[in-house]
Structure formats: C-alpha cells, structure tokens
Amino acid sequence: MDQNQWLELAASAYKDAGFAAKTIEIITTWEQKFTDVELFRNNAVFRINGEHILKLFGTESQRHFNIERAALQTLTPAFPAPRLVASGTLGDQPYIIMTEIPGKTLQDTWAELSSAELKTVASEIGTQTALLHQQPHDRLADVESQFGGREQVITLEATHRALEIRANERFSTHHKDELLDFLHGKGKTFLDVPPVFTHADLSHAHIYIVQSENEPAVSGWIDWGEAMLGPPEWDIAFHWFWTFSQHSDTMRACLDTYYQDMPRPDQLARHCFATHLYTFSMNEVWDYFDAPVADSESIVRAMVAHLFPKHVFGPPD
C-alpha cells in the first residue's frame, strides 16, 4: 500500500472506535522489514492527534492482538505502561488504541546517561520487573488457553534449539550430546515453577525514559504482544542481553532491587541459561559464546559461566 492508503486505513480504524483523526503520523507498517533481520513486522503503528498510538495487527497476528489487549487490560495503574483506550476489528484487521508513552527509549538515551544515572534507571527497572511478575494472570491465561502459551512455546523452541545445537560446528559430538540432554532433561526442570506474568520480549527499545526533576526515570514499557505466563528468569535473562546489553553494573543494580523483598534463587545463573534456551532470542546468543572448552569439561557449565557471569549472577553450578 502507498502512504495515502495507510493513512486512510488508520483514520478508518480510529473512526471505528468513535474518534476523529485530525493528524496521523505513520511510525511503521507491516510492509517494512526490521533493520537487522530479513523479517517483516507483525503490525502497523500510527501516532494519532499527538496523544494516541494506534496499532493495526496483520491478519496473521491474532495472537499478538489478543495477548497485547489482555496485557493492557491487566496491568495495574501502578505499573508504567500504555493505558488501553479502545480495541476492535476493522474488517479483518484487529486494532488497539492506547495512550502514548512520553520520552525516548533506553536505547536512544543510553549514551546520554552517566554511570550513576544508568544504575538509577536499572534499579527502577528491577523494582518494576518485580511488580510486573506480581500482576494478575486471569486474562492472559484465558488468551493462552485459546491461542497457546508457554507449553507450546517450550515445545517449539526446544525443536529450534536442538537443530541449532546439531548444526553448530564449534561443538564436539560429546558436547552436542550434553547440551541436548540438558535441553530435554535437567534444563526443563527449571521451567517447572509457578508461572508469573512476563513481558517475554524485553529490550532497550521497549523501555522509555524521561527526565524527572533532573533525574532519569522510566516512563513506560511498550510492546506487550509477546507477554506470557512463564518463569521470571525469561525477563531477567532478556534484561541482561537486551535491556542492558550485558552491562554488569546496571544488571547488578536491577537484580538488587528485583530481589529486595525476596531471596535470590539457588543457581540463578543456571536458571537463566536453562530458561533462555526456550526463548526465541537464544538463536542470537550462541554467537556470544566463543570460549574453547575441552571435551573432558562440561559445555553446559562453561556456557552458564560465560553467558551469565559469576560476578553478576552467582556461581554457575
């Protein structure tokens, strides 16, 4: 579609919800690819009247639509996220209208913040992550019962990981067998915990920052279409790799406030490695591990120690 067609579609969806669009800005469309991978986006996003965000979901994105709507309906006012304004379906195009989050992404502000400011932001993110994991389950569970949840994701991602392990030319046959045994055996036991409400797609592009009284503060978390009930380490590992880009000081500040009112689990590093094996982003993490490992040594222990270092996550065993 050309730009005028996209604008007309956005105006029609906004009108369907009972509003009049005076100004429309195209942020992205599902005909645009991501900048770093050859994949198209799942939705089109517009800024309407300088106050609302309209998200139009592609016809193959029913699950994302229902998950994001359930998430926005669930998140309490204490949690910084867009507020749901309206939702509906225009023809076969589901849409959500929500409030806009002020500020800039952590990705765009990272270089502007001092080390002390980054720790302040990370501490706030840790507190908010703990709050997120306390959110109610009902709406999300209802959607997962219809469209699938962690059980389906675990099965799908385990298949992907097994293929990646077998294809990895850096691993010996012995190490491949050990990783596969961990994937299908002990690794799965770390998933056997009471599930919490997780974002499941955290990155520095999904958390917004504003200046509040000359101090940076988190203004909101966006993009809830991958939210899922699952182990808390899904979000913690995502923070490490994608929110804080493996920056040790900020991750430690995040963990300190996340575990402020509860004990850290034993084997936190191993928990994070095991659960991250079952996320879609693990396919990018293999390349982070380049340390040589003798055939007589445990590849699982070596990967845990390398990917989730002791000075941040504790011992690898």
C-alpha positions in Angstrom: 0.0 0.0 0.0 1.1 3.6 -0.5 1.3 6.2 2.2 -2.2 7.6 1.5 -3.7 4.1 1.8 -2.1 3.6 5.1 -3.3 6.9 6.4 -6.9 6.1 5.2 -6.7 2.7 6.9 -5.6 4.3 10.2 -8.3 7.0 10.0 -10.9 4.4 9.4 -9.8 2.3 12.4 -9.8 5.4 14.6 -13.2 6.4 13.4 -14.5 2.8 14.0 -13.5 3.3 17.7 -15.5 6.5 17.8 -12.8 9.1 17.4 -11.9 11.7 14.7 -8.3 11.7 13.5 -7.0 15.3 12.9 -3.3 14.3 12.4 -1.9 10.9 11.7 1.8 10.0 11.7 3.0 6.7 10.3 5.5 5.1 12.7 5.9 1.8 10.9 3.9 -0.7 8.8 3.9 -4.4 8.4 5.3 -4.0 4.9 8.5 -2.7 6.5 11.3 -5.1 7.4 13.3 -5.0 10.6 16.6 -3.3 10.1 18.8 -6.2 11.4 16.9 -9.2 10.0 15.1 -10.1 6.9 11.7 -10.3 8.6 8.6 -8.2 8.2 6.9 -6.6 11.1 3.7 -8.0 12.6 1.8 -4.8 12.8 1.4 -1.2 11.7 1.8 1.7 14.2 0.5 5.2 14.0 0.5 8.3 16.2 -2.9 10.0 16.2 -3.6 13.6 17.2 -0.3 13.6 19.1 -1.8 11.7 22.0 -2.8 8.2 21.0 -0.9 5.2 19.5 -2.9 3.1 17.0 -1.6 -0.4 16.4 -3.1 -2.3 13.5 -2.4 -6.0 13.5 -1.8 -8.1 10.4 -4.2 -10.9 9.6 -1.7 -13.5 10.9 -1.3 -11.7 14.2 -4.5 -12.6 16.1 -2.5 -14.0 19.0 -0.4 -10.8 19.3 -3.5 -8.7 19.3 -5.3 -10.7 21.9 -2.2 -11.0 24.1 -1.5 -7.3 24.0 -5.1 -6.3 24.7 -5.2 -8.7 27.6 -1.9 -7.4 28.9 -3.0 -3.8 28.8 -6.3 -4.6 30.4 -4.4 -6.4 33.2 -1.6 -4.1 34.1 -2.5 -2.0 37.1 -2.1 1.8 37.2 1.0 1.4 39.4 2.8 -0.2 36.5 4.2 2.2 33.9 2.6 1.1 30.6 0.2 2.4 27.9 -3.4 2.6 29.0 -5.9 0.9 26.8 -8.2 3.4 25.1 -10.1 1.2 22.7 -9.9 -2.0 20.7 -11.8 -3.6 17.9 -11.7 -5.1 14.4 -12.0 -3.2 11.1 -12.9 -5.8 8.5 -10.3 -8.5 9.2 -7.8 -6.0 10.8 -7.8 -6.0 14.6 -6.6 -2.8 16.2 -5.7 -1.4 19.6 -5.7 2.3 20.5 -3.6 3.2 23.6 -2.1 6.2 25.3 1.4 7.3 24.1 4.4 6.8 26.5 6.5 10.1 26.8 10.2 10.3 26.5 12.8 8.3 24.5 13.8 4.7 24.6 16.6 3.5 26.8 18.3 2.5 23.5 18.3 6.2 22.4 19.2 7.6 25.8 21.8 5.1 26.9 24.8 7.1 25.6 23.5 10.3 27.2 23.3 8.9 30.8 26.1 8.7 33.3 27.1 5.5 35.1 25.2 6.7 38.1 22.1 7.6 36.1 22.2 4.2 34.4 22.3 2.5 37.8 19.3 4.6 38.9 17.3 3.6 35.9 18.3 -0.1 36.3 17.2 0.0 39.9 13.8 1.3 38.9 13.6 -1.4 36.2 14.3 -4.0 38.8 11.5 -2.8 41.0 9.1 -2.6 38.1 10.0 -6.1 36.9 9.2 -7.4 40.4 5.9 -5.6 40.2 5.2 -7.0 36.7 5.7 -10.5 38.0 3.0 -9.9 40.6 0.3 -8.9 38.1 -2.9 -11.0 37.8 -3.0 -14.0 35.5 -6.6 -14.4 34.5 -6.9 -12.5 31.2 -3.6 -13.8 29.9 -4.4 -17.3 30.9 -7.7 -17.1 29.0 -5.9 -16.0 25.8 -3.3 -18.6 26.2 -5.9 -21.3 26.5 -7.2 -20.3 23.1 -4.0 -19.3 21.3 -1.3 -21.3 23.1 1.1 -20.3 25.8 4.3 -21.5 27.4 3.8 -25.2 26.8 3.5 -24.6 23.0 6.4 -22.2 23.1 8.7 -24.5 25.0 8.0 -27.4 22.6 8.6 -25.1 19.6 11.7 -23.5 20.9 13.2 -26.9 22.1 12.9 -28.1 18.5 14.7 -25.0 17.2 17.4 -25.3 19.9 18.0 -29.0 19.0 18.5 -28.1 15.4 20.9 -25.2 16.3 22.9 -27.5 18.6 23.3 -30.2 16.0 24.3 -27.7 13.3 26.9 -25.9 15.5 30.3 -26.8 14.0 32.1 -25.5 17.1 30.7 -28.1 19.4 32.1 -31.7 19.6 29.8 -34.6 19.3 30.2 -35.1 23.1 29.3 -31.5 23.8 26.3 -31.6 21.5 25.0 -34.7 23.3 25.5 -33.0 26.7 23.6 -29.9 25.5 20.8 -31.9 24.1 20.5 -34.0 27.3 20.3 -30.7 29.3 17.8 -29.2 26.9 15.4 -32.2 27.0 16.1 -33.1 30.6 17.5 -31.1 33.5 17.1 -27.8 31.7 13.3 -28.3 31.6 13.1 -28.7 35.3 14.0 -25.0 35.7 10.7 -24.2 33.9 8.7 -26.2 36.5 7.9 -23.2 38.7 4.7 -21.3 39.4 4.4 -19.0 36.4 4.4 -15.2 36.6 3.2 -12.5 34.2 6.2 -11.9 31.9 6.8 -9.4 29.1 8.9 -12.0 27.3 10.4 -9.6 24.8 12.3 -7.0 26.7 14.9 -4.8 25.1 16.2 -1.3 25.5 13.9 -0.4 22.6 10.8 -1.3 24.7 11.5 0.8 27.8 11.1 4.6 27.7 13.0 7.2 29.8 12.1 10.8 30.7 13.9 13.4 32.8 12.1 13.9 36.1 13.4 16.6 38.4 16.8 16.4 36.6 16.9 12.6 37.1 16.2 10.0 34.5 13.1 7.9 35.2 11.2 5.1 33.5 8.1 6.5 31.9 6.7 3.2 30.5 7.2 -0.2 28.9 5.7 -0.9 25.5 5.1 -3.8 23.0 3.2 -6.4 25.0 2.3 -8.8 22.2 4.7 -11.5 23.4 3.6 -11.4 27.0 3.3 -14.8 28.5 2.9 -16.7 31.8 6.2 -18.3 32.5 9.3 -18.4 34.7 10.6 -15.0 35.9 14.1 -15.7 34.5 12.7 -15.2 31.0 12.5 -11.5 31.7 15.7 -11.4 33.8 17.8 -13.0 31.0 16.2 -10.7 28.5 17.2 -7.7 30.6 20.8 -9.0 30.7 21.2 -9.5 27.0 18.9 -6.9 25.5 17.9 -4.2 28.1 21.3 -3.7 29.5 23.5 -5.2 26.7 25.4 -7.3 29.2 26.5 -4.2 31.2 27.4 -5.6 34.6 26.9 -2.6 36.9 23.4 -1.9 35.6 22.3 -5.6 35.7 23.5 -5.9 39.3 21.5 -2.8 40.2 18.5 -4.3 38.6 18.9 -7.6 40.4 19.4 -5.9 43.8 16.0 -4.2 43.6 14.3 -7.1 42.0 15.3 -9.4 44.9 14.9 -6.7 47.5 11.9 -8.3 49.1 12.6 -12.0 48.3 15.6 -14.3 48.4 17.6 -15.0 45.2 17.0 -18.5 43.9 19.8 -21.0 44.2 21.6 -21.5 40.9 20.3 -18.2 39.4 22.8 -18.3 36.6 21.8 -21.8 35.6 18.1 -20.8 35.9 18.7 -18.0 33.5 20.6 -20.2 31.0 18.1 -23.0 31.1 15.0 -20.8 30.7 16.6 -18.7 28.0 17.2 -21.8 25.9 13.4 -21.8 25.4 13.1 -18.2 24.1 13.2 -17.1 20.5 16.2 -14.9 21.2 18.5 -17.8 22.1 19.4 -18.3 18.5 21.3 -15.0 18.6 23.1 -15.9 21.9 25.1 -18.8 20.6 27.4 -16.4 18.9 28.2 -14.8 22.3 29.9 -18.0 23.4 33.3 -18.3 21.8 35.4 -19.8 24.7 37.3 -23.1 23.9 36.1 -26.0 26.0 38.0 -29.3 26.3 36.0 -32.4 25.6 36.6 -33.5 29.2 34.9 -30.4 30.5 31.2 -29.7 30.8 29.9 -27.5 28.0 26.8 -26.6 30.0 28.8 -25.3 32.9 31.1 -23.4 30.6 28.2 -21.7 28.8 26.5 -20.8 32.0 29.7 -19.3 33.4 30.4 -17.4 30.2 26.9 -16.1 29.4 25.7 -15.4 33.0 29.0 -14.4 34.8 29.5 -15.2 38.4 30.1 -11.5 39.4 26.6 -10.7 38.3 24.5 -13.9 38.7 26.5 -16.0 41.2 28.1 -19.4 40.7 27.5 -21.4 37.5 26.7 -24.7 39.4 
